[in-house]
């Protein structure tokens, strides 16, 4: 999973990146014309993986991971801001979801009071304009192809989808709120429109504002998923030992680390869940989308497993924990063979039978 952090300059975006990853990226580096983002990969903590590792004692234990990408700060000046076009646009397109960091603290460099709702509206508008330009340019090419006598079915589907998208964007709506037929969605998938990506809002507050921003949060929650961090405070917790950090977190009424909170938030936003593979060699967590079938889950492990899929040997983590061993799971009739259309559930343990 790749989550791209975007936001205006001086929003504390890189501070949030450091908070999540435990890295020490320079928080003022984007004052220059730097384009390359910061990258950080973090482990998705899951006590189920730890328990499975204790039971199977494998050579390797592999947790799921999230890659955070800290993109260049946006200037808020349309005349100068090319972050949603050219090189910057190509980088943003690599993310599975976007986390928009908005300032909720006083910034002496700008002199402006924080206004999270306005900042979100401004950036969303820029993204809509960027997608509109792409869609209109592509529609022009489609119309040119039609004039040249190319009228195949796929081109007609694409044209229909683009017309819907353009009308939606012109009404100042993000593509993620537009329902497209499956063939239409497939026809435009390659464009990777940024307003089609899932978007969450990270409200970056200082210690005084943290927990006291209900009006802004309530307004943003009408449209977006919103989570609040005390960015600078939580970044500084990375430099403390576990007990000291827990004490300070309690004082701020923070129950979990920023990384754990955003992990759960991201899985909820994207509709993700986990299944596991186990054995003496390896215990591993795999991330899939809720509703994925057994073949799609097999493909996450290796394309050959999906191509040659026969059956999935399946039992649940909860049943294994209750029974204490695979042997008892089988004895109690809780071990199953599932076919291609089986919808994999969160916590399933799978072994794929295949032949290629």
Steps between C-alpha positions, in 0.01 A plus 500: 500500500634842403358812664604837363522795739409828331439847638586865478848616595535551876204271572730272702472224240859380540460516879209257461716283273772487768240425766366203303831354384737585784734652242662841521431662163593869486178690565618811313640323192198584289562870520718440192384359168554140609277258307599155626284390793607345828423128532449299815377143547340402831389166634130444565493375856264202534488290814358213292826477306694498826282221640527292181877542510504369857293197396693406183847625594584579135836599353346832393211711624380764257247767592302703249650841425389850404720728292456869575603744228554860607444707187626850434302769680241687293544874463131588480590722204348365178742706293800324655362172630571206268464226761195357324655509155818378334752330725312573821181355359677182397626452855161557661345243266709222657306519829208268579342770716571860593522654846455875488675668794345834598638750746316553827763704682631856486775546243721805563642482146160565341331709767166343407276323745444132418198429280489125429168502314616769256832322443326172419257671261786677323710186448203289396413767243854486360477122470164524325643748248798271436273201434271710281792603278607136459145381424436775245828435319425130481145566374645713221714204391200268513298736281792526256514120478127490423546752219763269355246219494603315815175404675577183696305407813782574745537853364127559537509381861793728573324797341188437708708482819694817418181696432365395840829589670526842335143593593563387858824696529346811347248493787802515739463136605784252551492187285503282813135605552399393146356156431633348180405166347772237533590518130514881516723492808731256326514720188638799694701317764829570329466877545519464881297815564604643836147590611408136441741392772370453855573816700533544875560822690768523771430798722844601631444681828729645762468402864258783576261422213517122520163361607338844478423529128149357477362770264768437235486123543121490482499709182768289332333174603200589287714406199819329617644254748688711756763415761678744732866491603706723725781483245798663671410356839459147362819523296692584816361185663720299264803621697366376835506153649177302509401585858569873462309513172202320657490754783498799265240334276275450801529869585379582146229231510668310214443127533711371208799611296441709190623211286251252648212747482564586136549133408154411630357814342657414162375140503150630571517765226629258237288204610806282562535187711766236562540129445793286605724224372674283758762228521845410628671719241286813527205664671377793297216752487354598162284804431196470273182695436187382679296303249802350321456133411741213551660538157569869559651417839716230338622757249627717784735218595611419143345527155563127440275414795215698347561365149507137611253528790329173598377541857575702812554313824349736756441545870464809716746654743229511769429126461872420514544710813204330667606149398869550572632313195425417137449138601208590728360737234480202261357268766219745572412534132605864481750442217344576160573470129375808315465568127577795274195704600557480875514849652803514725428627850718707730706259708479205260803271481548370147706238322452508124491179299603571142640346184676674211 
